[in-house]
Amino acid sequence: MNCFTAKRLRVLNSFEPLHYGTFGGILTRILYVFVGLAPLILFITGFVIGSIVTAQNHTFIQHQIQI
């Protein structure tokens, strides 16, 4: 194994605890759960806000048509 391969393996192996969340204990795993759920929460809140704005715009347009 040459020097480049050894360095590359050392770098790749250093990411393993980060990937599995085995460093830092339980607090790190809890943080990983919140970070992992953040995109879902952002999607849901964005969808709800978008639906509300669309409904308000639809009501406003209907009101303008009646005038």
TAGI-V661663 format. One record per residue. N is the residue number from 0. RES is the residue in one letter. BURIAL is + if it has 9 or more other C-alpha atoms within 8 Angstrom, else -. Layout:
n: (N	N)
res: (RES	RES)
burial: (BURIAL	BURIAL)
//
This chain:
n: (0	1	2	3	4	5	6	7	8	9	10	11	12	13	14	15	16	17	18	19	20	21	22	23	24	25	26	27	28	29	30	31	32	33	34	35	36	37	38	39	40	41	42	43	44	45	46	47	48	49	50	51	52	53	54	55	56	57	58	59	60	61	62	63	64	65	66)
res: (M	N	C	F	T	A	K	R	L	R	V	L	N	S	F	E	P	L	H	Y	G	T	F	G	G	I	L	T	R	I	L	Y	V	F	V	G	L	A	P	L	I	L	F	I	T	G	F	V	I	G	S	I	V	T	A	Q	N	H	T	F	I	Q	H	Q	I	Q	I)
burial: (-	-	-	-	-	+	-	-	-	-	-	-	-	-	-	-	+	+	-	-	+	+	-	-	-	-	-	+	+	-	-	+	-	-	-	-	-	-	-	-	-	-	-	-	-	-	-	-	-	-	-	-	-	-	-	-	-	-	-	-	-	-	-	-	-	-	-)
//
